Amino acid sequence: MQKPKIGIVGLGNIAQKAYLPILSIHPRIEVVGAFSPNTSKRDMICQTYRMISFDTLNELASSIDAAFVHSSTETHYDIVSYLLEHGVDVYVDKPLAATIEEAEQLVIQAERLGRKLMVGFNRRFAPMYMRLQNESSAHMIDVVKHRENDVGPKDATFTLLDDYLHVIDTLRFLAGNKLTLVSGHVEVNDKHELRFARHVWQDEHGMHTTSMHRSAGVNHEHVSIVRDGERLSVEEMVTLHRFKQGRHEVETFGSWDTTLTQRGFQGVIDHFISALIDDTAISTDGRVALETQRLVTNLIK
């Protein structure tokens, strides 16, 4: 595929802030247009980016090679299934689907049809996290993602699948995917809204933790790994600290590196586009995403 024709489904905040700024100027693709049920919003955004405003999903699907799906989670199954069935490769926001059963069906469908299905775990493509992943196996990995004041209004099930999913997937990425739950706790309020979650995991190399507090007084993200003779940590996805033999080294980004690059959005988009053009494997395909979603779903039961 020389220059794939790309369509966008769903034009909410994530599409506008993270994806359209990259896709609209990407030299290796042609962004044809977008579909969203909100006609006035769709027309305005499509006019801004000089692309076609499609009235139906069918019209969009018949005009493209691949789609970026940024609609609400509860619509993922119907939209992704339709696109796959009509010969369109799909990149979709996490989680893959609203339920594990729907996610399983989408994976089976994509494999049956020979279509590419990628789920957008951008943290796997954040450069500083990739630096950690490139290091040798760690005895301890801690992944933390706190929110300043973000309890509710969605219930705990939604928040775990929408946000804690990132934390679990980042640990899977760094630890090598094979994790066994040792212990943990999910705390909810009387409205069944998530207050905090913390879990301990084990793999062949050591013991690891994941944690999230929804009212921590500050938005904070932190990942650290420890192995014999060395500790590395990444603060807010942008600053890498390395402690070794009494030395403390600090690495961060240059002023020219955009926030979207730092947070992995540039990398995750480039990966999908390269897979389309070069017909190569996708590292965060449906099966990888399904296993992460399965781990989180099991925490809810």
C-alpha positions in Angstrom: 0.0 0.0 0.0 1.7 3.2 -1.2 -0.3 6.0 0.5 -3.3 4.7 2.4 -6.5 6.6 2.5 -7.5 7.3 6.1 -10.9 8.1 7.7 -11.7 9.2 11.2 -14.8 8.0 13.2 -15.6 10.2 16.2 -14.4 13.7 16.7 -14.2 14.2 20.5 -11.5 15.7 22.6 -8.9 12.9 22.0 -9.4 13.0 18.2 -9.1 16.8 18.2 -6.2 17.2 20.6 -4.0 14.1 19.9 -4.8 12.6 16.5 -5.9 15.2 14.0 -2.9 17.5 14.6 -0.6 14.6 13.6 -2.7 12.8 11.0 -3.6 16.0 9.1 0.0 16.7 8.2 1.4 13.2 8.1 3.4 12.8 4.8 2.7 9.1 4.3 -1.1 9.1 4.3 -4.1 10.9 2.8 -6.8 11.8 5.3 -10.0 11.6 3.2 -12.6 12.6 5.8 -14.5 11.9 8.9 -17.8 10.7 10.2 -19.5 11.6 13.5 -23.3 11.8 14.3 -22.9 15.4 15.4 -23.4 17.1 12.0 -22.6 20.7 12.9 -19.4 19.7 14.8 -18.3 17.3 12.1 -18.8 19.9 9.3 -16.8 22.6 11.3 -13.9 20.3 12.0 -13.8 18.8 8.5 -13.8 22.3 7.1 -10.9 23.3 9.4 -8.8 20.3 8.2 -10.0 20.4 4.6 -11.4 16.9 4.5 -14.8 15.4 3.5 -17.6 15.4 6.0 -19.3 12.1 5.5 -23.0 11.7 6.4 -22.8 7.9 7.1 -20.3 5.4 8.2 -21.0 3.4 5.0 -20.0 6.3 2.8 -16.8 6.7 4.8 -16.0 3.0 4.8 -16.3 2.8 1.0 -13.8 5.6 0.5 -10.9 4.5 2.7 -8.3 1.9 3.4 -8.0 2.3 7.2 -9.9 4.1 10.0 -9.0 5.7 13.3 -11.9 5.1 15.6 -12.3 7.6 18.5 -16.0 7.2 19.3 -17.4 6.3 22.8 -16.4 2.9 24.1 -20.0 1.5 24.0 -20.0 2.1 20.2 -16.7 0.4 19.5 -18.0 -3.1 18.8 -20.6 -2.0 16.2 -18.3 0.5 14.4 -15.1 -1.6 14.4 -17.0 -4.8 13.4 -18.7 -2.9 10.5 -15.4 -1.5 9.3 -13.6 -4.8 9.4 -16.4 -6.5 7.6 -16.1 -3.9 4.8 -12.4 -4.4 4.3 -11.1 -1.5 6.4 -8.1 -1.9 8.7 -8.8 -0.3 12.1 -7.0 1.6 14.8 -9.3 2.1 17.8 -8.9 3.8 21.2 -8.6 1.7 24.3 -10.4 -0.3 25.5 -11.1 -2.4 22.5 -14.7 -2.8 23.4 -17.1 -2.3 26.3 -17.1 -6.0 27.3 -14.5 -8.8 27.2 -17.0 -10.8 25.1 -17.2 -8.1 22.4 -13.5 -7.6 22.5 -13.0 -11.3 21.8 -15.4 -11.3 18.9 -13.6 -8.3 17.3 -10.2 -10.1 17.6 -11.7 -13.3 16.0 -13.3 -11.3 13.3 -10.1 -9.3 12.4 -8.1 -12.6 12.2 -10.7 -14.3 10.1 -10.8 -11.5 7.6 -7.1 -10.9 7.6 -7.5 -7.2 8.6 -5.2 -5.2 10.8 -6.6 -4.2 14.2 -4.6 -2.0 16.5 -5.6 -0.6 20.0 -4.1 2.8 20.9 -2.0 2.2 24.0 0.1 5.3 23.4 2.3 4.7 26.5 4.0 1.8 24.9 5.3 4.3 22.4 6.3 7.0 24.8 10.1 7.4 24.3 11.0 7.4 28.0 9.0 4.3 28.7 10.5 2.6 25.7 13.9 3.4 27.2 12.9 1.5 30.3 11.5 -1.4 28.3 14.8 -1.7 26.5 16.6 -2.3 29.8 17.2 -5.8 31.1 14.6 -7.6 33.2 13.7 -5.8 36.4 13.1 -7.3 39.9 10.7 -4.5 40.8 8.5 -2.3 38.6 6.1 0.3 40.1 3.5 2.0 37.8 1.6 4.9 39.4 -1.1 7.2 37.8 -2.9 9.5 40.2 -5.5 12.2 39.5 -6.0 15.5 41.4 -9.7 15.3 41.9 -11.5 12.9 39.5 -13.8 10.7 41.5 -16.9 9.9 39.4 -19.3 10.6 37.9 -18.8 7.3 36.0 -18.8 4.1 38.1 -15.7 2.2 39.1 -16.1 -0.3 36.3 -15.9 2.4 33.7 -12.9 4.1 35.3 -10.9 0.9 35.7 -11.4 0.0 32.0 -10.9 3.6 30.8 -7.9 4.7 32.9 -6.5 2.0 35.2 -6.2 0.0 32.0 -3.3 2.2 31.0 -1.5 1.4 34.2 -1.9 -2.3 33.8 -0.9 -2.2 30.2 2.2 -0.2 30.9 3.3 -2.8 33.4 2.6 -5.5 30.9 4.8 -3.6 28.4 7.7 -3.2 30.8 7.5 -6.7 32.5 7.0 -8.7 29.3 3.3 -9.3 29.4 3.2 -12.5 31.6 1.8 -11.3 34.9 0.1 -13.2 37.8 -2.0 -11.2 40.3 -0.8 -11.8 43.9 -3.0 -9.4 45.8 -4.8 -6.1 45.5 -7.7 -3.8 46.5 -10.2 -1.7 44.7 -11.9 1.0 46.9 -15.2 2.6 45.9 -17.5 5.1 47.5 -21.2 4.7 48.2 -22.0 5.6 44.6 -19.6 2.8 43.4 -17.2 5.4 42.0 -13.5 4.5 42.1 -11.5 6.1 45.0 -8.3 4.1 44.5 -6.9 0.8 43.3 -3.6 -0.9 44.1 -2.4 -4.3 43.1 0.7 -6.5 43.4 1.8 -8.7 40.5 4.4 -11.4 39.9 6.4 -12.6 36.9 9.5 -14.8 36.5 11.8 -11.9 37.4 10.2 -10.3 40.4 7.3 -8.5 42.1 5.6 -5.4 40.7 2.9 -2.9 41.7 0.3 -0.8 40.0 -1.7 2.0 41.8 -4.1 4.8 41.1 -5.8 7.3 43.4 -8.6 9.4 42.0 -8.3 12.2 44.5 -4.6 12.5 45.2 -4.4 16.3 45.2 -2.3 16.3 42.1 -2.1 14.7 38.7 1.0 12.5 38.8 2.4 9.7 36.8 5.5 7.8 37.8 7.2 4.6 36.7 10.3 3.0 38.3 12.2 -0.1 37.8 14.9 -1.7 40.1 17.4 -4.4 39.3 20.7 -5.4 40.8 22.9 -2.2 41.2 20.5 0.2 39.5 17.3 2.1 39.8 15.6 4.0 36.9 12.5 6.1 37.1 10.4 8.3 34.8 8.4 11.3 36.1 5.4 12.5 34.2 6.5 10.6 31.1 9.2 13.2 30.3 12.2 13.0 32.8 14.3 9.8 33.2 16.4 9.4 36.4 19.1 6.8 36.5 20.8 5.9 39.8 23.9 3.7 39.6 27.1 3.3 41.6 26.4 6.5 43.5 25.7 8.5 40.4 22.5 10.3 39.5 22.0 11.0 35.8 19.0 12.9 34.4 17.7 12.8 30.8 14.8 14.7 29.4 13.5 15.9 26.0 14.8 18.8 23.9 12.7 21.9 23.4 11.8 20.7 19.9 10.1 17.5 21.0 6.3 18.0 21.1 4.0 16.9 23.9 2.4 14.4 21.5 5.8 12.9 20.8 6.6 12.7 24.5 3.4 11.0 25.4 3.7 8.5 22.6 1.0 9.6 20.2 3.4 10.3 17.4 5.0 6.9 17.8 1.7 4.9 18.0 0.3 6.6 14.9 3.6 6.1 13.0 3.6 2.4 14.0 0.1 1.8 12.6 0.8 3.7 9.4 4.0 1.8 8.8 2.2 -1.5 9.4 -0.4 -0.4 6.7 2.2 0.6 4.1 4.8 -2.1 4.7 2.3 -4.9 5.7 4.1 -5.6 8.9 2.9 -6.9 12.3 1.3 -4.6 14.9 2.8 -4.7 18.3 -0.4 -3.7 20.1 -2.8 -5.8 18.1 -6.2 -7.0 19.2 -4.9 -10.0 21.1 -2.4 -7.9 23.1 -5.2 -5.5 24.0 -7.6 -8.3 24.8 -5.2 -9.7 27.4 -4.8 -6.4 29.1 -8.6 -5.9 29.1 -9.0 -9.4 30.5 -6.6 -8.6 33.5 -8.6 -5.5 34.3 -11.9 -7.2 33.9 -10.9 -9.8 36.4 -10.1 -7.1 39.0 -13.8 -6.0 38.7 -15.3 -9.3 39.4 
